[in-house]
Amino acid sequence: MSVVLDTAEVPTADRAEYWHEAVSHTFIPLDVALLESAPAPATITSHRLGALQVSLVQAGPQRVERSADLIARGGEDHLTLALQHRGTARLAQDGRQLELRPGAFAISDAGRPFAKELPEPFVFTAFHWPRSAVGVSEEDLRVLTATAFDTGDGTARLVAAYLESLSRSAGSTEPQQASRLATTALDLLAVLAHERRGRSRPEVPEAALATLARVKDHILRHLGDPDLSPERIAAAHHVSVRYLHKLFRLEGVTVARWIRRQRLDVCRRDLARPTPGRASVAAVAGRWGFVSASHFSRAFRAAYGVSPREWQAAAGTGLTPGAVRLPLPAGAAGGGGCPSGYGAAV
């Protein structure tokens, strides 16, 4: 079933607020500045295909940013691929900046700060999915994010062609078929990630993937247990420790490294959460299984480039340490901007 959000019938003076509220329920929390004094009509048409949300977005110039504070509000476990149809977009994430022109696509990760500017009226299709739906490691995902993929040839061309076809048929696809088509799309993205990392993806039996999914769920439910170990995880699932390590090698990561990444992610969210009387860094680390506060601080800085205290302090002011910033075009800060709302899909 299609979900259509349209501001055409909304009074011009109310469009910015309506747009912010509408997209906040469709995508992820963002800060947005509309670059028009009188916002033009904007639309989002969305379909659900299994784990994949497909949304056609058409709107006027705007700029969006995702900070640590907004990451703490939710959506941090999702990624979005934007396939540009009209207009250009400038995306900055992980220290990389790119310009996206019609026909190309790029992926942004909602779990880390980014900024995106669309300086002219635009149309793109957004493919939005949870990171757990793609069987690739965090390192592979980072290869995909904030990279402009030219669809002239190679695997990127195949991915774009398939996604284009999928978006056109999204409104008329039966649920069971839609889920299979979405799985194929996400598998193609995994192939693209492995290609960028210079290796092919091995054939993986469905039973192994199912076991890996159950193991990950078990780990996420026991992250706060400081005694969580490969031996205990393997015993809980009646497999050998050797087989457990083999499962995680399918994604190019060790068991311990995957656990540490998940713990760091939840600690980062907790440290940025805007709650009265924020917990200390040591308390947050202990809550999620880190026995040593100093070890946690070193791991956090290695992962995010700042200390836990710096991250917490910046999130408390609504800023992000080293947050990406894109300059607004001269004279573009129109009266329709909203300093703290939600923005269009990214």
Secondary structure, 3 states (H helix, E strand, C coil): CCEEEECCCCCHHHHHHHHHHHHHHHCCCCEEEECCCCCCCCEEEEEEECCEEEEEEEECCEEEEECHHHHHCCCCCEEEEEEEEECCEEEEECCEEEEECCCCEEEEECCCCEEEEECCCEEEEEEEEEHHHCCCCHHHHHHHECCCECCCCHHHHHHHHHHHHHHHHHHHCCHHHHHHHHHHHHHHHHHHHHHHCCCCCCCCCHHHHHHHHHHHHHHHHCCCCCCCCHHHHHHHCCCCHHHHHHHHHCCCCCHHHHHHHHHHHHHHHHHHCCCCCCCCHHHHHHHCCCCCHHHHHHHHHHHHCCCHHHHHHHHHCCCCCCCCCCCCCCCCCCCCCECCCCCCCC
